[in-house]
Amino acid sequence: MATQIYNTLSRRKEAFTPLDPNRVTMYVCGPTVYNFAHIGNARPAVAFDVLYRLLQRQFPSVVYVRNVTDVDDKINNAAKAEGVPIGTITERYLAAYHADMGALGVLPPVIEPKVTQHIAAIIAMIERLIGNGHAYAADGHVLFNVPSFKDYGALSHRDRDEMIAGARVDVAPYKQDPADFVLWKPSADDMPGWDSPWGRGRPGWHIECSAMIDTNLGSGPIDIHGGGHDLIFPHHENEIAQSTCANKGTLGGQPFARYWLHNGFVNVDAEKMSKSLGNVLLVRDLIGIAPGEAIRLALLSAHYRQPLDWTEAGMREAKAQLDRLYRTLDGLNDVAAADVAAPVAFVEALSDDLNTPKALAELHAIANAANKSVEPAERARLKGELVAAGWLLGLLQQEPAAWLQGGDADEAAAIEAAIAARKAARAAKNWAESDRIRDEWAARGILLEDKGGETTWRRA
């Protein structure tokens, strides 16, 4: 079945048809590593991870590129404050980002390019833009000449006055036009910098992604470009201008990226997440109070293009949903999962512009059918469907017993000791002691369950 995705460029849903079905190309703007990731940073990582999984199911090869911005004024300032090289800052927070996204079940991209590894490519692209008449050097800077690109504004659908206001452009005497944006800027002696034809400096933000796409996916059109809604303008608008003009004659009349996808914002308790409000939620802190898989499900509970209101109640509900689903899988431990694909209705939901709320409803429908089924072959099929559908969402990939038990090793050991004591009490026909142990742990939220002569446990 054809996947339908909403294209920001055309403002409508379109059937996804890659240029080369044997090599789908997707680029997503990744983290700027100067601090720990917050829940808003996690949303595009999770949303595009689901798209990556879906495309992997449908095509033999998906080249997924997610970049790392490892030189930036915020990074520079953090390094200067600590008196360390920028690499010390970026390595620390990139490792933290990988750990956090791993806890949320996000698959690594095929390629993870860094800006500092692409300085030569960035300089070469800027030189092409100057040679094509779309950029100019002035006062140690190089700027893109916006009026030279007649289609500027096609992605954001803004007029010129809106774009100038929205970009918060600097008023500078060296600009030929107020809308022109920086491709290269000079670096002071105490700031990171690289030698270039225009003097020692560092790249502007927008040119980085264009050069990394060129280097890692080629100068021809790519299939999908993704990122947060806040990147539509000016970042992605500027990428289109740079890449189209730098590769003049190589795009074959096609847009630089054929499908543009953007995820919505994350609010916290109906308020915009911001440092000034003190409501910035770090992923690493949330993982301390809820399993990563529950955080992932909470992020998938709303359609990726819509705003998501993050609440503590929503996170608890996500955990409760997973408890129910894992209990279903645990109840199927008497059969091996059949090697089957996810059901058609489930895949249709995901294929409809990543409709994860509908896909989750289909996942629960499979679980409900499994809870009612008594025929072994049917139970094996439903178990296989649960696992296959869960994989596409990045859910239900743990052992059910491990999920339902949770907790730390010390607590697990204490519970196992209690089970052994209860078994001894039952062998001695000391039913009062057996019941006391069971009730004591039930009061602490741990259910001891007797089945087939064995006692297992799970969290209530």
C-alpha positions in Angstrom: 0.0 0.0 0.0 1.3 3.5 -0.8 2.3 5.7 2.1 0.7 9.1 2.2 2.7 11.9 3.8 1.8 15.5 4.3 4.3 17.7 2.3 4.9 21.1 3.8 6.0 22.3 0.4 2.7 21.6 -1.3 0.5 21.9 1.8 -1.3 18.6 1.1 -1.0 14.8 1.6 0.8 13.1 -1.3 1.6 9.5 -2.1 5.2 8.8 -1.3 7.1 7.7 -4.4 10.9 7.7 -4.1 13.1 8.7 -7.0 14.9 5.3 -6.7 12.8 2.6 -4.9 16.1 0.7 -4.2 17.6 3.7 -2.4 15.3 5.9 -0.4 17.1 9.0 1.0 16.0 10.9 4.1 17.7 13.7 6.0 16.5 15.0 9.4 17.9 17.9 11.3 19.5 16.5 14.5 20.7 18.0 17.8 22.9 20.9 18.5 25.0 19.4 21.3 25.5 22.0 23.9 23.1 20.7 26.6 21.0 17.7 27.6 18.1 16.9 25.3 14.6 18.0 26.4 11.3 16.4 25.5 10.8 18.7 22.6 14.1 17.5 21.1 13.0 13.9 21.5 9.8 14.4 19.5 11.3 14.6 16.0 13.8 11.8 16.9 10.9 9.5 17.8 8.5 10.6 15.0 11.1 10.2 12.2 12.2 6.9 13.8 8.7 5.6 13.1 8.9 6.8 9.6 12.3 5.2 9.2 10.9 1.9 10.5 7.9 2.1 8.1 10.1 2.8 5.1 12.4 0.0 6.0 9.4 -2.4 5.8 8.5 -1.1 2.4 11.8 -0.5 0.6 15.1 -2.6 0.4 17.4 0.3 1.4 16.7 3.5 3.3 19.7 5.9 3.8 18.7 7.9 6.9 21.0 10.8 7.7 20.6 12.8 10.9 23.2 15.4 11.5 24.9 16.7 14.6 25.7 20.4 14.9 28.9 20.5 16.8 30.0 24.1 16.3 27.6 26.9 17.2 27.6 30.1 19.3 26.0 28.3 22.2 28.6 25.6 22.1 31.3 28.1 21.8 30.0 30.1 24.8 29.7 26.9 26.9 33.3 25.8 26.0 34.6 29.3 26.8 32.8 29.3 30.2 34.4 26.0 31.1 37.8 26.8 29.6 37.8 23.7 27.4 37.8 23.0 23.6 34.4 22.8 22.0 35.0 19.1 21.4 34.8 18.5 25.2 31.3 20.0 25.3 30.0 18.3 22.1 31.3 14.8 23.0 29.8 15.0 26.4 26.3 16.0 25.2 26.3 13.9 22.1 27.0 10.8 24.3 24.1 11.9 26.6 21.9 12.4 23.5 22.7 8.9 22.2 21.9 7.4 25.7 18.6 9.3 26.0 17.4 8.4 22.5 18.5 4.8 23.0 16.4 4.7 26.1 13.4 5.9 24.0 14.0 3.1 21.5 15.2 5.4 18.7 17.3 3.5 16.1 20.6 5.1 15.1 20.6 6.7 11.7 22.6 5.2 8.8 24.9 8.2 8.7 25.4 10.8 11.5 27.6 13.6 10.0 29.1 16.4 12.1 29.6 20.0 11.0 33.2 20.0 12.0 33.9 17.1 9.7 32.5 19.0 6.7 34.2 22.4 6.8 36.0 21.8 3.4 32.6 20.8 1.8 31.0 23.9 3.3 33.7 26.2 1.9 33.5 24.5 -1.5 29.7 25.0 -1.6 30.1 28.7 -0.6 32.6 29.1 -3.4 30.1 27.6 -5.9 27.4 30.0 -4.7 29.8 33.0 -5.2 30.7 31.7 -8.6 27.0 31.3 -9.6 26.3 34.9 -8.6 24.1 33.9 -5.6 26.5 34.9 -2.8 29.0 37.7 -2.1 31.9 38.4 0.3 31.7 41.5 2.5 33.7 42.6 5.5 35.0 39.1 6.4 31.5 37.6 5.9 30.0 35.8 3.0 26.2 36.2 2.5 23.6 34.6 0.3 21.9 37.1 -2.0 18.2 36.3 -1.4 16.8 38.4 -4.3 18.8 36.2 -6.7 16.6 33.2 -5.9 13.1 33.9 -7.2 11.5 31.0 -5.4 12.5 32.1 -2.0 9.6 31.7 0.4 7.9 28.8 -1.4 8.2 26.5 1.6 7.0 28.8 4.3 4.5 30.6 2.1 5.4 34.0 3.5 5.7 37.3 1.7 8.9 39.3 1.7 8.0 41.5 4.7 7.0 38.5 6.8 10.2 36.7 6.0 12.4 39.7 6.9 10.5 40.1 10.2 10.5 36.4 11.0 14.2 35.9 10.3 15.1 38.5 12.9 17.8 39.6 10.5 20.7 41.7 11.6 20.9 45.2 10.2 24.4 45.3 8.8 26.1 47.8 6.5 27.7 45.1 4.5 24.4 43.5 3.4 23.2 44.2 -0.1 19.6 43.3 0.9 18.0 43.2 4.4 17.0 39.5 3.9 20.4 38.3 3.0 21.7 35.7 5.4 25.2 34.6 6.5 27.1 31.7 5.0 30.4 32.4 6.6 31.4 34.7 9.5 34.7 35.8 10.9 36.0 34.2 14.2 37.8 36.2 16.9 41.1 34.7 18.1 39.5 33.2 21.2 36.7 31.5 19.1 36.8 28.3 17.0 37.7 29.0 13.4 39.0 27.6 10.1 41.1 29.1 7.4 39.1 30.1 4.3 39.4 32.3 1.2 37.6 35.0 3.2 39.7 34.8 6.3 39.6 32.7 9.5 36.0 32.0 10.4 33.3 29.5 10.9 30.1 28.6 8.9 26.7 30.1 9.3 24.0 27.7 10.6 22.0 27.1 7.4 24.8 26.2 5.0 25.9 23.3 7.3 22.9 21.1 6.4 23.1 21.8 2.7 26.8 20.8 2.6 26.2 17.7 4.7 23.4 16.6 2.4 25.5 17.2 -0.7 28.4 15.1 0.8 26.4 12.2 2.2 23.4 11.9 -0.1 24.6 13.6 -3.3 23.8 16.8 -5.1 20.7 15.5 -6.8 17.2 15.7 -5.2 16.7 13.8 -1.9 13.4 12.1 -1.2 12.6 13.4 2.4 13.7 16.2 4.5 12.4 16.5 8.1 12.6 18.5 11.2 10.6 20.5 13.7 8.0 23.0 12.7 10.2 25.8 14.0 12.8 25.0 11.3 10.5 25.7 8.3 11.6 29.3 8.4 14.3 30.5 8.1 16.4 27.3 8.3 14.8 25.1 5.7 13.8 28.0 3.5 17.5 28.9 3.4 18.6 25.4 2.8 16.4 25.2 -0.3 17.9 28.5 -1.6 21.5 27.4 -1.0 21.2 23.9 -2.3 19.2 24.7 -5.4 21.6 27.6 -6.4 24.8 25.7 -5.5 23.7 22.7 -7.6 22.3 24.7 -10.5 21.9 22.3 -13.4 22.2 19.1 -11.4 18.7 18.9 -9.9 17.0 18.2 -13.2 14.3 20.7 -12.6 13.2 19.0 -9.4 13.1 20.5 -5.9 16.1 20.1 -3.7 14.0 17.8 -1.4 10.8 16.3 -2.8 8.9 15.8 0.5 9.2 18.1 3.5 7.9 16.8 6.8 7.7 18.8 10.0 6.6 17.8 13.5 4.6 20.0 15.9 5.7 21.6 19.1 5.6 20.1 22.6 3.9 22.1 25.3 4.0 21.3 29.0 0.7 21.4 30.9 -0.8 23.6 28.1 2.1 26.1 28.3 4.9 26.7 25.9 8.1 25.0 27.2 10.7 27.7 28.0 13.5 28.4 30.4 11.8 31.5 31.6 8.8 29.5 32.8 11.1 26.9 34.3 9.2 24.0 32.6 11.9 22.6 30.4 11.7 18.8 30.9 14.9 16.9 30.2 14.6 13.4 28.8 17.3 12.1 31.3 15.1 13.4 34.2 11.9 11.9 32.8 13.7 8.5 32.3 14.3 8.6 36.1 10.6 8.5 36.8 9.2 6.5 33.9 10.4 3.8 31.5 11.8 5.1 28.2 9.2 3.1 26.3 6.3 4.9 28.2 7.8 8.2 27.3 8.0 7.1 23.7 4.3 6.0 23.7 3.3 9.3 25.2 5.1 11.1 22.4 3.3 9.0 19.8 -0.2 9.5 21.4 -0.8 12.6 19.3 -0.3 12.9 15.6 3.2 14.1 14.8 2.1 17.2 13.0 -0.1 18.4 15.8 1.0 20.1 19.0 1.5 17.7 21.9 0.5 18.7 25.4 2.9 16.9 27.8 1.4 16.1 31.2 2.3 13.8 34.0 -1.1 12.2 33.7 -0.5 11.4 30.1 2.8 9.8 30.9 1.1 7.6 33.6 -1.6 6.6 31.1 1.1 5.6 28.6 2.7 3.4 31.2 -0.7 1.9 32.0 -1.3 1.1 28.3 2.0 -0.6 28.1 1.3 -2.6 31.2 -1.9 -3.9 29.6 -0.2 -4.8 26.4 2.7 -6.5 28.1 0.2 -8.5 30.2 -1.4 -9.7 27.0 2.0 -10.8 25.7 2.8 -12.5 29.0 -0.5 -14.4 28.8 0.7 -15.7 25.4 3.9 -17.2 26.7 2.5 -20.7 26.1 2.8 -20.2 22.3 5.7 -19.1 20.1 5.0 -15.9 18.0 4.2 -16.8 14.4 6.4 -15.2 11.8 3.8 -12.8 10.4 3.7 -9.2 9.3 1.8 -6.4 11.1 -1.9 -6.5 10.2 -3.1 -4.5 7.2 -5.3 -2.2 9.2 -2.4 -1.3 11.5 -0.1 -0.6 8.5 -2.8 1.4 6.8 -3.0 3.6 9.8 0.8 4.3 9.9 0.8 4.7 6.1 -1.7 7.5 6.4 0.8 10.2 7.3 2.0 8.4 10.4 -1.3 8.3 12.1 0.1 6.9 15.4 -3.1 7.5 17.5 -5.0 5.2 15.0 -2.2 2.8 14.9 -2.1 2.5 18.7 -5.9 1.8 18.6 -5.2 -1.0 16.2 -2.5 -2.3 18.4 -5.0 -2.5 21.3 -7.5 -4.2 19.0 -4.9 -7.0 18.4 -4.3 -7.3 22.1 -8.1 -7.5 22.8 -8.5 -10.3 20.3 -5.5 -12.2 21.8 -7.0 -11.9 25.3 -10.2 -13.6 24.1 -8.5 -16.3 21.9 -8.2 -19.9 23.1 -7.1 -21.6 19.8 -3.3 -22.1 19.8 -2.6 -21.3 16.2 -4.7 -18.1 16.4 -2.9 -17.1 19.6 0.5 -17.6 17.9 -0.6 -15.5 15.0 -1.9 -12.7 17.2 1.3 -12.8 19.3 3.3 -12.4 16.1 1.1 -9.5 15.0 1.6 -7.7 18.3 5.3 -8.0 18.1 5.5 -7.0 14.4 3.2 -4.0 14.9 5.0 -3.1 18.1 8.3 -3.0 16.2 7.0 -0.5 13.7 6.1 1.8 16.7 9.3 0.9 18.6 7.2 -0.7 21.3 6.7 -4.2 22.9 10.3 -5.3 22.2 11.1 -6.3 25.8 10.5 -9.6 27.6 7.0 -9.2 29.1 8.2 -10.6 32.5 11.0 -8.0 32.6 8.7 -5.2 31.8 6.0 -6.2 34.3 8.5 -6.7 37.1 10.6 -3.6 36.6 12.3 -2.2 39.7 15.9 -2.6 40.6 18.0 -5.7 41.3 17.9 -5.4 45.1 14.1 -5.3 45.1 13.8 -8.2 42.7 16.1 -10.2 44.9 13.9 -9.4 48.0 10.8 -10.5 46.1 12.4 -13.8 45.0 13.4 -14.4 48.6 9.8 -13.7 49.7 8.5 -16.1 47.1 10.9 -18.8 48.4 9.7 -18.1 52.0 6.1 -18.4 50.9 6.8 -21.6 49.1 8.3 -23.0 52.3 5.3 -21.8 54.3 2.9 -23.5 51.9 4.9 -26.8 52.0 4.5 -26.7 55.8 0.8 -26.0 55.3 1.3 -22.7 57.1 -1.4 -20.9 55.1 -1.6 -17.9 57.4 2.1 -17.1 56.8 1.7 -17.8 53.1 -1.2 -15.3 52.9 0.7 -12.8 55.0 3.6 -12.7 52.6 1.3 -12.4 49.6 -0.7 -9.6 51.2 2.4 -7.7 52.4 3.8 -7.5 48.9 0.4 -6.7 47.4 0.2 -3.7 49.7 3.6 -2.6 48.2 2.2 -2.9 44.7 3.7 -6.4 43.9 1.3 -9.2 43.0 2.4 -12.8 43.6 0.6 -15.1 41.3 0.4 -18.9 41.6 0.0 -20.8 38.4 0.9 -24.4 37.4 2.7 -25.0 40.7 4.9 -22.0 40.2 4.8 -18.5 41.7 5.6 -15.4 39.5 5.3 -11.8 40.3 4.5 -8.5 38.6 3.7 -4.9 39.5 0.1 -4.1 40.1 
